[in-house]
Amino acid sequence: MMMKKILLTLTILIISVVAFSQEKEHNYTKEDIPEGFVPDTRIDNMGYWRRLADLEIVPRQARVFVAPPVYRGSEIKARSVKTTNSPDVPVTVETSTQSENSIFAHPNDPETILNSNNSTTNPVSGV
């Protein structure tokens, strides 16, 4: 009886392993791509575009090195406000609590603020 249970368990295990094992992803080469192949620009999948870049069908973006940031402090210094420590960067001369973290700027004119979330007039008179 014990032998039958072991045999049944092993059989189920082997069938499960075989049924759920997956084949390795096919590694395409340039020879596998048909002539005149045009990438489908509607596909928004990094794997698809990396594979095409690996096959040199689409160009890769050149690596861009950005200069390290320069810390300028978090204090707001203005005549109308006492020196205050604030992690927010003021983006307008109006007296409000908006910062670069809570605005939506005009796409064609970054100096124009279209929408401001999480901001109130300063000093706060009511919410």
C-alpha positions as CSV (number, residue, x, y, z in Angstrom):
1,M,0.0,0.0,0.0
2,M,2.8,2.4,0.9
3,M,4.6,1.6,-2.4
4,K,1.4,2.5,-4.4
5,K,1.2,5.9,-2.6
6,I,4.9,6.7,-3.4
7,L,4.4,5.6,-7.0
8,L,1.2,7.7,-7.4
9,T,3.0,10.8,-5.8
10,L,6.0,10.4,-8.1
11,T,3.7,10.0,-11.2
12,I,1.8,13.2,-10.3
13,L,5.0,15.0,-9.7
14,I,6.5,14.0,-13.0
15,I,3.3,14.8,-14.9
16,S,3.2,18.2,-13.2
17,V,6.8,19.0,-14.0
18,V,6.4,18.0,-17.6
19,A,3.0,19.8,-18.0
20,F,4.2,23.1,-16.5
21,S,7.7,23.2,-17.8
22,Q,8.2,25.9,-20.4
23,E,10.5,26.1,-23.4
24,K,13.2,28.6,-23.5
25,E,12.3,31.8,-25.4
26,H,13.4,31.6,-29.1
27,N,16.6,33.6,-29.7
28,Y,16.0,35.4,-32.9
29,T,18.8,36.3,-35.3
30,K,19.0,38.7,-38.2
31,E,18.4,35.8,-40.5
32,D,15.0,35.0,-38.8
33,I,13.7,38.5,-39.7
34,P,12.0,38.7,-43.1
35,E,13.2,41.2,-45.7
36,G,11.4,44.4,-45.6
37,F,10.4,44.0,-41.9
38,V,9.0,47.2,-40.5
39,P,8.7,47.5,-36.7
40,D,5.2,48.0,-35.4
41,T,5.3,51.4,-33.6
42,R,2.0,50.7,-31.9
43,I,3.7,48.2,-29.6
44,D,4.5,49.6,-26.2
45,N,6.7,46.9,-24.8
46,M,10.3,47.3,-23.7
47,G,11.1,43.6,-24.5
48,Y,10.0,44.1,-28.1
49,W,12.1,47.2,-28.7
50,R,15.2,45.8,-26.9
51,R,15.0,42.7,-29.0
52,L,14.8,44.9,-32.2
53,A,17.7,47.0,-30.9
54,D,19.8,43.9,-30.2
55,L,19.1,42.8,-33.8
56,E,20.1,46.3,-34.9
57,I,16.8,46.9,-36.6
58,V,16.1,50.1,-34.6
59,P,18.8,52.4,-33.3
60,R,19.6,52.7,-29.6
61,Q,19.5,56.0,-27.8
62,A,23.1,57.2,-27.0
63,R,24.1,57.2,-23.4
64,V,23.7,60.7,-21.9
65,F,25.7,61.6,-18.9
66,V,24.1,64.3,-16.7
67,A,26.1,66.6,-14.5
68,P,25.7,65.9,-10.8
69,P,23.2,68.1,-9.0
70,V,24.3,71.1,-7.0
71,Y,22.7,71.5,-3.6
72,R,21.6,75.1,-3.1
73,G,19.9,74.6,0.3
74,S,16.2,74.5,1.2
75,E,15.8,77.9,2.7
76,I,13.4,80.5,1.3
77,K,14.9,84.0,1.6
78,A,12.5,86.8,0.7
79,R,11.8,90.3,2.0
80,S,8.1,89.4,2.7
81,V,8.8,86.1,4.4
82,K,11.1,85.2,7.3
83,T,13.9,82.8,6.4
84,T,12.1,79.5,6.4
85,N,13.4,76.0,5.8
86,S,11.3,74.5,3.1
87,P,12.0,71.4,0.9
88,D,9.7,72.9,-1.7
89,V,11.0,75.2,-4.5
90,P,8.7,78.3,-5.0
91,V,7.5,78.5,-8.6
92,T,5.4,81.7,-8.4
93,V,5.7,85.1,-6.8
94,E,2.2,84.9,-5.5
95,T,1.7,84.1,-1.8
96,S,0.6,80.5,-2.0
97,T,1.9,77.1,-0.8
98,Q,2.3,75.7,-4.3
99,S,5.6,74.3,-5.3
100,E,7.1,72.4,-8.2
101,N,5.6,69.2,-6.7
102,S,2.0,70.3,-7.0
103,I,1.7,72.1,-10.3
104,F,1.0,71.3,-14.0
105,A,2.8,73.7,-16.3
106,H,1.8,74.7,-19.8
107,P,3.5,72.3,-22.3
108,N,4.5,75.2,-24.6
109,D,5.4,77.7,-21.9
110,P,6.8,76.2,-18.7
111,E,6.6,79.6,-17.0
112,T,2.8,79.4,-17.1
113,I,1.0,77.3,-14.3
114,L,-2.2,75.7,-15.6
115,N,-3.3,73.7,-12.6
116,S,-2.2,73.7,-9.0
117,N,-3.0,70.9,-6.7
118,N,-2.4,70.8,-2.9
119,S,-1.9,74.6,-2.7
120,T,-3.7,77.2,-0.7
121,T,-3.2,80.9,-0.2
122,N,-0.6,81.9,2.3
123,P,-1.5,82.7,5.1
124,V,-4.2,80.0,5.1
125,S,-7.5,81.5,5.8
126,G,-9.7,78.4,5.3
127,V,-9.7,75.1,3.6
